[in-house]
Amino acid sequence: MRWQDHIHSDAAVLAGKPVVRGTRLSVEFLLGLMAEGWTEPEILENYPQLSPNALRAVFAFAAECAGDELVHAVGDGATR
């Protein structure tokens, strides 16, 4: 999946945070919903402007970003 087809940044929208194209729904917000326990069907029902592919693009974008960053363990200062 090419997340670039669904996710973009624009300084005029949410201070440049990555959002789903055509919406003001940020990657951060959508990942937060999933972290809170929302399911894909719940997100798509509550935000009908999203497509299943756009939601998958959020994860593809996050996976690529996570691969580019050092991850620090909470509490012990170790780098993994």
TORKE-775062 format. One line per 2 residues: number of its first residue (from 1); their letters; for each residue y, x, z of C-alpha. Coordinates in steps of 0.1 Angstrom, whole numbers, always signed. Example, Ala and Ser with C-alpha at 12.3 -4.5 7.8 and 13.67 -1.06 7.14 Angstrom:
2
1> AS> -45 +123 +78  -11 +137 +71
***
This chain:
80
1> MR> +0 +0 +0  +35 +12 -8
3> WQ> +55 +2 +22  +86 +11 +2
5> DH> +82 -20 -18  +87 -41 +14
7> IH> +107 -20 +39  +142 -6 +34
9> SD> +173 +5 +54  +209 -5 +47
11> AA> +237 +7 +69  +252 -28 +66
13> VL> +221 -45 +80  +211 -40 +117
15> AG> +229 -7 +118  +205 +8 +93
17> KP> +173 +0 +111  +143 -4 +88
19> VV> +139 -41 +79  +117 -62 +57
21> RG> +135 -66 +24  +154 -98 +21
23> TR> +154 -104 +59  +170 -92 +90
25> LS> +136 -87 +107  +133 -51 +118
27> VE> +101 -31 +118  +108 -25 +155
29> FL> +111 -62 +162  +78 -71 +144
31> LG> +59 -43 +160  +72 -55 +194
33> LM> +59 -90 +187  +24 -75 +180
35> AE> +26 -54 +211  +34 -86 +231
37> GW> +2 -102 +218  +14 -122 +188
39> TE> -12 -126 +161  -5 -122 +123
41> PE> -9 -160 +118  +16 -167 +146
43> IL> +42 -143 +132  +38 -157 +96
45> EN> +41 -193 +109  +72 -185 +129
47> YP> +88 -163 +102  +79 -180 +70
49> QL> +101 -156 +50  +75 -129 +57
51> SP> +44 -125 +35  +11 -110 +47
53> NA> +18 -80 +25  +52 -74 +41
55> LR> +36 -75 +75  +10 -50 +64
57> AV> +39 -28 +51  +53 -28 +86
59> FA> +21 -11 +98  +20 +13 +68
61> FA> +56 +23 +76  +48 +28 +113
63> AE> +17 +48 +105  +36 +71 +82
65> CA> +64 +76 +108  +39 +83 +136
67> GD> +22 +109 +114  +55 +126 +110
69> EL> +64 +128 +147  +51 +146 +177
71> VH> +37 +122 +202  +44 +130 +239
73> AV> +21 +117 +265  +38 +96 +291
75> GD> +41 +113 +325  +25 +147 +318
77> GA> +49 +162 +292  +19 +173 +270
79> TR> +22 +172 +233  -7 +158 +213
***
